[in-house]
Amino acid sequence: MIAIIDYGAGNIRSVEKALMHIGCEVEVTQDPSILMKADGAVLLGGRSLEAPIKAFVASGKPFLGICLGLQILFESSEESPGVSGLSLLKGKVLRIPAAPGLKIPHIGWNSIEIKKDGGLFRSITGEPYVYFVHSYYLKAEEDVVTATAQYGVEIHAAVQKNNLMACQFHPEKSGALGLKLLENFAAMTRGKGGV
């Protein structure tokens, strides 16, 4: 079972439907005991379960942050000055700088460059297109970066450290490629494909 951490936002349902489409048992929950029983967990945003999230990641089971769920895994964000992130990974979230012809928020399809094989990107090659919706971007320590994108600046579009994975883009809105990323994550929750 994959737990989606419920933080009260509408985009949870699209991730739930995508995971169910690829054959996963899914539970949307705010209950720490259900979270800890899950084989994998997905976070799209919110901080209401900070201690259980940290405990889940420490358990070694696969954990996936998506969009805001990526951003709050890091130390700080310009979106919320003075508020610490979960600090599970080292890096900062910065506002995409304004530039002529650059629309902010960044909404739409953008290619990514895969930097590390395996994990979410197992059996994926080239520079695939994925769907973004964001005004802030990640600048992480290079050793965890698994994919980048260009949008006025270099965006660290996906990261992985052991069982902790995250992407700035939305796999649930990224067509067949996004479903393949979610299938790779689901395989890790079943002990297939490793982390």
Secondary structure, DSSP 8 states (H G I E B T S, - for coil): -EEEE--S-TTHHHHHHHHHHTT--EEEE--HHHHHHSSEEEE-S--TTHHHHHHHHHTT--EEEETHHHHTTSSEETTSTT-B---SS-EEEEE----TT--SSEEEEEE-EE-S-SGGGTT--S--EEEEEESEEEEE-GGGEEEEEESSSEEEEEEEETTEEEESS-GGGSHHHHHHHHHHHHHHHTTSS--
